[in-house]
Amino acid sequence: MTKIQKALHEIIQELPPQTGLVAVSKFHTAESIQEAYDAGQRIFGESYVKELQQKHEILPADIEWHFIGHLQTNKVKYIAPYISLIHAVDTPKLLNEISKQGIKCGRQIPCLLELHVAKEETKYGFTPQECMDYLASGEWKNLKGALISGIMCMASNVDNREQIAHEFEEAYQFFHQVKDRFFHDNDSFCIRSWGMSDDYPIAIEHGSTFVRIGTRIFGQRLY
């Protein structure tokens, strides 16, 4: 068992049954991804379209690629044919483009709305009020090529565990408000994506169904 496979196994052992793992593979080699794949991991997260394209072409076809970074509208067309989940939809404009490209590919692309709960201006995403207002507008119901499947967020990059827990709990409560109001009869709206290498145990305590972990699996990134 390699170092990557050992780390992967240890993390999977920690996760409850309801929480899936996105192995964040951005800036890591195809060989490293293959090691994780050989240990049974199938979901990998990338943040840059060009890098993702290169890996998608040479790695096994049954990998579920998740796009977890800030996605530019003009890049959506390149990943629309195969992307399994887009985590960080931060504007109606981006969601509209995803739908447009999904229709061209004959598919409905699963997406998560990015919620801005962190106390950092550098983070992207809808504020809770902006997200609620957008959903209340009903515009998204006309999008045939995009499927809103849940909520994603990032906590503040701080050492204060109470603050991180509070932000994840805010996202968890918001998810249920939105679920009850707009998606109560829609089983596909079920994903809560929060938690990374430094804070995923807290995220699990606050309802995460997907944690995004890279450094603990692959080590430091190769920039």
PEQUI-V498991 format. One line per field, one symbol per residue. ss: DSSP state (@ for helix, = for strand, . for the rest). burial: + if it has 24 or more other C-alpha atoms within 12 Angstrom, else -. A space follows every 50 residues. Layout:
# PEQUI-V498991
ss: ???
burial: ???
This chain:
# PEQUI-V498991
ss: ..@@@@@@@@@@@@.....=====.....@@@@@@@@@....====..@@ @@@@@@@@.....====.....@@@@@@@.....=====..@@@@@@@@@ @@@@....=======..........=.@@@@@@@@@@.@@@@...===== ===.......@@@@@@@@@@@@@@@@@@@@@@........===......@ @@@@@....====.@@@@.....
burial: ---++-+++-++--+---++++++++++++-++++++---+++++++++- +++-++--+---+++++++++++--+++++++++++++++++-+++++++ ++-----+++++++++++-----+++++--++--+----+--++++++++ ++++++-------++-++++++-++--++--+------++++++++++++ ++++++++++++++++++-----
